[in-house]
Amino acid sequence: MSNKLSQVKIGIPEDVQSAPMRKEFSIYLDLIRFMAAFMVVIYHSNTRALITELVPFSNHGHAAVIVFFILSGYVISFVTSTRENTPIAYWSSRLSRFYLLVIPVVLLTPVLDVIGEALAPQFYDGKTTHGLAWLRILTSLFYVNEIWKISIMSFSNVPFWSLCYEMWYYVMFAVAAFTQGRTRVLLLAGCALLVGPKILLLAPIWVLGVVLHRWKGLYRLPETVSWMLFFGSIILYALFQHYRLTEYGYTLLGNLIGTYWASELAFSRYFIFDYPLALIIAANFIGSRNIAHRFAWLLLPLERPIRWIAGLTFPLYIMHQPLMQFFSAIINGNPHSPLFYLEVMACTLATVAVLGTYSERKRPGFKRWIQGVLQGLRARWPADTVGNPMAQ
């Protein structure tokens, strides 16, 4: 079975397998990853209960999630072409990354919400819910909040929706990479039937990241073309945001299928213009990959701080909204004063930095524990089972 799971068998071109990611491009991706997470934070901080003035750069939240999806597909394709090319290596990494923070965040968010809402309910009006708490916890832990027509908020943690998409992209990628033949077809069909149209609508965007990594021809583009893609994508993104095409896409979809069905798509309701946005972001990644060495003078000296903040991206994303609302209630300042906003943001970011750094230190041990559990499960699985997903 091990031969079936070799790098070549999961569809990685040999010259792409052997080519390491240039350090400059890796640093650039880490910088983009943190900037996208920070844009999501800014987006959710743009509430009049916290600050009466509009927060600058607060309209990039949804676009930042599209960046995450493409980047996730790219990185997953890269790591499976190098070090995570067996199911156990793959899933021990994925599960340790998610569950080390998901479990405490899912369990503690309702506690913070109850305390904060009791102290200052104006910061929670329309932004959290406590009904059927046990169901919200269970669906969050199994990432089924957004299947089919379901859209269950994980209490005040609105950004949690994208994790429910991404985990299923991980599952479907693993099925495609580590199974073959009829087993692969049946499992992918089963996943599609389970998750429904919302998650599937944005799946091509995630897969686009995989394509960017595996398409050999993109590595051989002339440098002039790469510069054009890099700067052209920045201009197109600015125009995309200026003309608010994300919102226009939702309006257009409502005109086509009716506002009820458009709204039923929840976080996928912008998909019409999410696709061209994804192409713009992809153009940026293609161009920057081929010219990143030209920015070595800037990126290499900043490697350590960029790597550090990039390591806090997932903690920042998954923790910021509950913490932001909790600290708003604790401080309960004057939204007419920018000082209140800065205090809340400082407390939120400081807490994320402390807890995120701590969780990163604990992750290797947690990953080893998960790896041991998976190896134990594999030992109990019949070795000759066709399509055994736990085989190495």
C-alpha positions as CSV (number, residue, x, y, z in Angstrom):
1,M,0.0,0.0,0.0
2,S,2.9,2.4,0.6
3,N,3.7,2.5,-3.1
4,K,0.2,3.7,-3.8
5,L,0.8,6.6,-1.5
6,S,4.0,7.8,-3.0
7,Q,4.3,11.4,-4.1
8,V,4.0,10.6,-7.8
9,K,0.8,8.5,-7.3
10,I,-1.0,11.5,-5.8
11,G,-0.5,13.5,-8.9
12,I,2.5,15.7,-8.1
13,P,4.7,16.3,-11.1
14,E,8.2,15.1,-10.3
15,D,9.9,18.4,-11.0
16,V,7.4,20.2,-8.8
17,Q,8.0,17.6,-6.0
18,S,11.7,18.2,-5.9
19,A,11.6,22.0,-6.1
20,P,11.6,23.5,-2.6
21,M,9.7,26.7,-2.1
22,R,12.0,29.7,-2.4
23,K,12.5,31.3,1.0
24,E,11.6,34.8,-0.3
25,F,8.2,33.5,-1.6
26,S,7.6,31.5,1.6
27,I,8.1,34.7,3.6
28,Y,5.8,36.6,1.2
29,L,3.1,34.1,1.7
30,D,3.4,34.2,5.4
31,L,3.1,38.0,5.3
32,I,0.0,37.8,3.1
33,R,-1.4,35.2,5.5
34,F,-1.1,37.5,8.5
35,M,-2.4,40.5,6.6
36,A,-5.5,38.6,5.5
37,A,-6.1,37.5,9.1
38,F,-5.7,41.1,10.3
39,M,-8.1,42.4,7.6
40,V,-10.7,40.0,9.0
41,V,-10.1,41.4,12.5
42,I,-10.4,45.0,11.2
43,Y,-13.7,44.0,9.4
44,H,-15.2,42.6,12.6
45,S,-14.0,45.6,14.7
46,N,-16.0,47.9,12.5
47,T,-19.0,48.1,14.8
48,R,-20.6,51.4,16.0
49,A,-20.9,50.0,19.6
50,L,-17.1,50.0,19.6
51,I,-16.3,53.1,17.6
52,T,-18.6,55.6,16.0
53,E,-16.4,56.3,13.0
54,L,-15.9,53.9,10.1
55,V,-12.7,51.9,10.6
56,P,-10.2,52.3,7.6
57,F,-9.7,49.2,5.5
58,S,-12.7,47.5,7.0
59,N,-14.2,46.2,3.7
60,H,-11.7,43.5,3.0
61,G,-13.1,40.8,5.4
62,H,-14.7,38.5,2.8
63,A,-11.9,39.0,0.3
64,A,-9.4,37.9,3.0
65,V,-11.2,34.6,3.4
66,I,-10.8,34.0,-0.3
67,V,-7.1,34.6,0.1
68,F,-7.1,32.0,2.9
69,F,-8.8,29.4,0.8
70,I,-6.4,29.8,-2.1
71,L,-3.4,29.9,0.2
72,S,-4.6,26.8,2.0
73,G,-5.0,24.8,-1.2
74,Y,-1.5,25.9,-2.2
75,V,0.1,25.0,1.1
76,I,-1.6,21.7,1.5
77,S,-0.5,20.7,-2.0
78,F,3.0,21.7,-1.2
79,V,3.3,19.9,2.1
80,T,1.8,16.7,0.6
81,S,4.5,16.8,-2.1
82,T,7.2,17.0,0.6
83,R,6.7,15.8,4.1
84,E,3.0,14.9,4.6
85,N,2.6,12.3,1.9
86,T,1.0,9.6,4.0
87,P,-2.5,9.7,5.6
88,I,-1.1,9.6,9.2
89,A,1.4,12.4,8.6
90,Y,-1.3,14.5,6.8
91,W,-4.0,14.1,9.4
92,S,-1.8,14.4,12.5
93,S,-0.7,17.8,11.2
94,R,-4.2,18.9,10.2
95,L,-6.0,17.7,13.3
96,S,-3.3,19.1,15.7
97,R,-3.5,22.5,14.0
98,F,-7.2,22.7,14.3
99,Y,-8.2,20.9,17.5
100,L,-5.5,22.3,19.8
101,L,-7.4,25.6,19.6
102,V,-10.8,24.7,18.4
103,I,-11.7,22.7,21.5
104,P,-10.9,25.4,24.1
105,V,-12.3,28.2,21.9
106,V,-15.6,26.4,21.2
107,L,-16.0,25.6,24.9
108,L,-14.9,28.9,26.3
109,T,-16.7,31.3,23.8
110,P,-20.2,30.8,25.3
111,V,-18.7,31.4,28.8
112,L,-17.1,34.7,27.7
113,D,-20.4,35.6,25.9
114,V,-22.5,35.1,28.9
115,I,-20.2,37.1,31.2
116,G,-19.8,39.9,28.6
117,E,-23.4,40.1,27.8
118,A,-24.3,40.4,31.5
119,L,-21.9,43.3,31.9
120,A,-22.6,45.3,28.7
121,P,-25.3,43.8,26.5
122,Q,-25.0,46.5,23.8
123,F,-21.8,44.8,22.5
124,Y,-23.7,41.5,22.0
125,D,-27.0,42.7,20.5
126,G,-27.5,40.7,17.3
127,K,-23.9,39.4,17.5
128,T,-24.3,36.2,19.6
129,T,-26.9,33.5,20.5
130,H,-27.0,30.9,23.2
131,G,-30.0,28.8,22.2
132,L,-29.3,25.0,21.9
133,A,-25.7,25.5,23.2
134,W,-25.0,21.8,23.2
135,L,-25.9,21.6,19.5
136,R,-23.7,24.6,18.6
137,I,-20.8,23.0,20.5
138,L,-21.2,19.6,18.8
139,T,-21.7,21.0,15.3
140,S,-18.6,23.2,15.8
141,L,-16.4,20.4,17.0
142,F,-17.4,18.3,13.9
143,Y,-17.4,21.2,11.5
144,V,-21.0,20.7,10.2
145,N,-22.3,24.2,11.0
146,E,-22.6,25.0,7.3
147,I,-23.8,21.9,5.6
148,W,-26.7,22.2,3.2
149,K,-29.1,24.8,4.4
150,I,-27.8,24.8,7.9
151,S,-26.0,27.8,9.2
152,I,-25.3,27.6,12.9
153,M,-23.4,30.3,14.6
154,S,-20.7,29.1,17.0
155,F,-22.0,31.6,19.5
156,S,-20.3,35.0,18.9
157,N,-17.5,33.4,16.8
158,V,-18.8,34.3,13.4
159,P,-15.5,33.7,11.6
160,F,-15.8,30.0,12.5
161,W,-17.8,29.4,9.4
162,S,-14.7,29.3,7.1
163,L,-13.2,26.5,9.3
164,C,-16.2,24.4,8.5
165,Y,-15.5,24.8,4.8
166,E,-11.8,24.3,5.1
167,M,-12.0,21.1,7.1
168,W,-14.1,19.5,4.5
169,Y,-11.7,20.6,1.8
170,Y,-9.0,18.9,3.8
171,V,-11.1,15.7,3.9
172,M,-11.9,15.8,0.2
173,F,-8.3,16.5,-0.7
174,A,-7.2,13.5,1.5
175,V,-9.7,11.3,-0.3
176,A,-8.4,12.4,-3.7
177,A,-4.8,12.0,-2.7
178,F,-4.8,8.8,-0.6
179,T,-7.5,6.6,-2.2
180,Q,-7.9,5.2,-5.7
181,G,-10.5,3.9,-8.2
182,R,-14.1,3.3,-7.1
183,T,-13.2,3.9,-3.4
184,R,-12.1,7.5,-4.3
185,V,-15.2,8.1,-6.4
186,L,-17.6,6.8,-3.7
187,L,-16.0,8.7,-0.9
188,L,-15.9,12.0,-2.8
189,A,-19.5,11.5,-3.7
190,G,-20.3,10.8,-0.1
191,C,-18.6,13.9,1.0
192,A,-20.4,16.0,-1.6
193,L,-23.8,14.6,-0.5
194,L,-22.9,15.3,3.2
195,V,-21.8,18.9,2.9
196,G,-24.2,20.1,0.2
197,P,-24.0,23.0,-2.2
198,K,-22.7,25.9,0.0
199,I,-19.3,24.3,0.8
200,L,-19.0,22.9,-2.8
201,L,-19.6,26.3,-4.4
202,L,-16.4,27.6,-2.9
203,A,-14.4,24.4,-3.3
204,P,-13.1,25.4,-6.8
205,I,-11.4,28.4,-5.1
206,W,-9.6,26.1,-2.7
207,V,-8.6,23.7,-5.5
208,L,-7.2,26.7,-7.5
209,G,-4.5,26.9,-4.8
210,V,-3.6,23.3,-5.6
211,V,-3.5,24.0,-9.3
212,L,-1.1,27.0,-8.7
213,H,1.3,24.6,-7.0
214,R,1.1,21.7,-9.4
215,W,0.8,23.4,-12.8
216,K,4.4,23.2,-14.1
217,G,4.0,25.8,-16.8
218,L,3.4,28.5,-14.3
219,Y,6.9,28.1,-12.9
220,R,8.4,28.9,-16.3
221,L,6.7,32.2,-17.1
222,P,9.0,35.0,-18.3
223,E,9.9,37.5,-15.6
224,T,8.3,40.3,-17.5
225,V,5.0,38.4,-17.5
226,S,5.4,37.8,-13.8
227,W,5.9,41.4,-13.0
228,M,2.8,42.2,-15.1
229,L,0.8,39.6,-13.1
230,F,2.1,41.0,-9.8
231,F,1.3,44.6,-10.3
232,G,-1.7,44.0,-12.5
233,S,-3.3,41.9,-9.8
234,I,-2.8,44.7,-7.2
235,I,-4.5,47.2,-9.5
236,L,-7.4,44.8,-10.3
237,Y,-7.9,44.0,-6.6
238,A,-8.1,47.7,-5.8
239,L,-10.7,48.3,-8.5
240,F,-12.6,45.2,-7.4
241,Q,-12.8,46.6,-3.9
242,H,-13.5,50.1,-5.0
243,Y,-16.6,49.1,-7.0
244,R,-17.7,46.7,-4.3
245,L,-18.1,43.8,-6.6
246,T,-18.5,41.3,-3.8
247,E,-21.8,43.0,-2.7
248,Y,-22.8,43.4,-6.4
249,G,-22.4,39.7,-6.9
250,Y,-24.9,39.0,-4.1
251,T,-27.4,41.5,-5.7
252,L,-26.9,39.9,-9.0
253,L,-27.5,36.4,-7.6
254,G,-30.6,37.6,-5.9
255,N,-31.9,38.9,-9.2
256,L,-31.2,35.5,-10.8
257,I,-32.6,33.1,-8.2
258,G,-34.5,35.3,-5.8
259,T,-33.4,36.9,-2.6
260,Y,-34.6,34.0,-0.4
261,W,-32.5,31.3,-2.2
262,A,-29.5,33.7,-2.4
263,S,-29.7,34.4,1.3
264,E,-29.9,30.6,2.0
265,L,-26.4,30.2,0.6
266,A,-25.2,32.2,3.7
267,F,-21.4,32.8,3.4
268,S,-21.3,31.4,-0.2
269,R,-23.8,34.0,-1.5
270,Y,-21.0,36.1,-3.0
271,F,-19.7,33.2,-5.1
272,I,-20.4,34.8,-8.5
273,F,-17.7,37.4,-8.0
274,D,-15.6,35.3,-5.6
275,Y,-14.4,33.4,-8.7
276,P,-13.0,36.4,-10.5
277,L,-11.6,37.6,-7.2
278,A,-9.9,34.3,-6.8
279,L,-8.3,34.6,-10.2
280,I,-6.9,38.1,-9.3
281,I,-5.4,36.6,-6.1
282,A,-4.0,33.7,-8.0
283,A,-2.4,36.0,-10.5
284,N,-0.7,37.8,-7.6
285,F,0.7,34.5,-6.3
286,I,1.9,33.3,-9.7
287,G,3.7,36.6,-10.3
288,S,5.2,37.0,-6.8
289,R,6.5,33.4,-6.8
290,N,8.6,34.1,-9.9
291,I,9.9,37.5,-8.8
292,A,10.1,37.1,-5.0
293,H,13.9,36.8,-5.2
294,R,14.0,40.4,-6.4
295,F,12.6,41.4,-3.0
296,A,15.2,39.4,-1.0
297,W,16.8,42.7,0.2
298,L,13.5,43.5,1.9
299,L,12.0,40.1,2.9
300,L,15.1,38.2,4.2
301,P,15.9,40.8,7.0
302,L,12.3,40.7,8.1
303,E,12.0,36.9,8.1
304,R,12.0,36.4,11.8
305,P,9.2,38.9,12.7
306,I,7.1,37.8,9.7
307,R,7.4,34.2,10.7
308,W,6.4,35.0,14.2
309,I,3.3,37.0,13.4
310,A,2.4,34.4,10.7
311,G,2.5,31.7,13.4
312,L,-0.2,33.7,15.2
313,T,-2.5,33.8,12.1
314,F,-4.7,30.9,13.1
315,P,-5.1,31.9,16.8
316,L,-5.8,35.4,15.7
317,Y,-8.5,34.3,13.3
318,I,-10.2,31.8,15.5
319,M,-10.1,33.9,18.8
320,H,-10.4,37.5,17.8
321,Q,-14.2,38.0,17.7
322,P,-15.2,36.5,21.1
323,L,-12.2,38.3,22.7
324,M,-13.0,41.6,21.0
325,Q,-16.6,41.6,22.3
326,F,-15.6,40.3,25.7
327,F,-13.0,43.1,26.2
328,S,-15.5,45.7,24.9
329,A,-17.8,44.7,27.6
330,I,-15.1,44.6,30.3
331,I,-13.7,48.0,29.4
332,N,-17.1,49.4,28.4
333,G,-15.7,52.7,27.3
334,N,-16.9,55.6,25.1
335,P,-17.3,54.6,21.4
336,H,-16.9,58.3,20.5
337,S,-13.3,58.1,21.8
338,P,-10.7,56.3,19.6
339,L,-8.9,55.3,22.9
340,F,-11.7,52.8,23.7
341,Y,-11.2,51.1,20.3
342,L,-7.4,51.0,20.8
343,E,-7.7,49.6,24.3
344,V,-10.0,46.8,23.1
345,M,-7.8,46.0,20.1
346,A,-4.7,46.0,22.2
347,C,-6.2,43.6,24.8
348,T,-7.4,41.3,22.1
349,L,-4.1,41.2,20.2
350,A,-2.1,40.8,23.4
351,T,-4.3,37.9,24.5
352,V,-4.0,36.2,21.1
353,A,-0.2,36.7,21.2
354,V,0.1,35.0,24.6
355,L,-2.3,32.2,24.0
356,G,-1.1,31.7,20.4
357,T,2.5,31.4,21.4
358,Y,1.7,29.0,24.2
359,S,-0.4,26.8,21.8
360,E,2.4,26.7,19.2
361,R,4.7,25.4,21.9
362,K,2.3,22.7,22.8
363,R,1.4,21.7,19.3
364,P,4.4,19.3,18.6
365,G,3.4,17.2,21.6
366,F,-0.2,17.2,20.7
367,K,0.7,16.2,17.1
368,R,2.7,13.3,18.4
369,W,-0.2,12.1,20.5
370,I,-2.6,12.3,17.6
371,Q,0.0,10.5,15.4
372,G,0.1,7.7,18.0
373,V,-3.7,7.4,18.1
374,L,-3.8,7.2,14.3
375,Q,-1.1,4.6,14.2
376,G,-3.0,2.6,16.8
377,L,-6.2,2.8,14.6
378,R,-4.2,1.7,11.6
379,A,-2.8,-1.3,13.5
380,R,-6.4,-2.5,14.2
381,W,-7.5,-1.9,10.5
382,P,-7.2,-5.0,8.3
383,A,-4.0,-4.5,6.2
384,D,-5.5,-5.8,3.1
385,T,-8.6,-3.7,3.2
386,V,-9.1,-2.0,-0.2
387,G,-8.7,1.7,0.0
388,N,-7.7,1.6,3.7
389,P,-7.4,5.3,4.5
390,M,-5.1,4.6,7.4
391,A,-2.5,2.7,5.4
392,Q,1.0,4.1,4.9
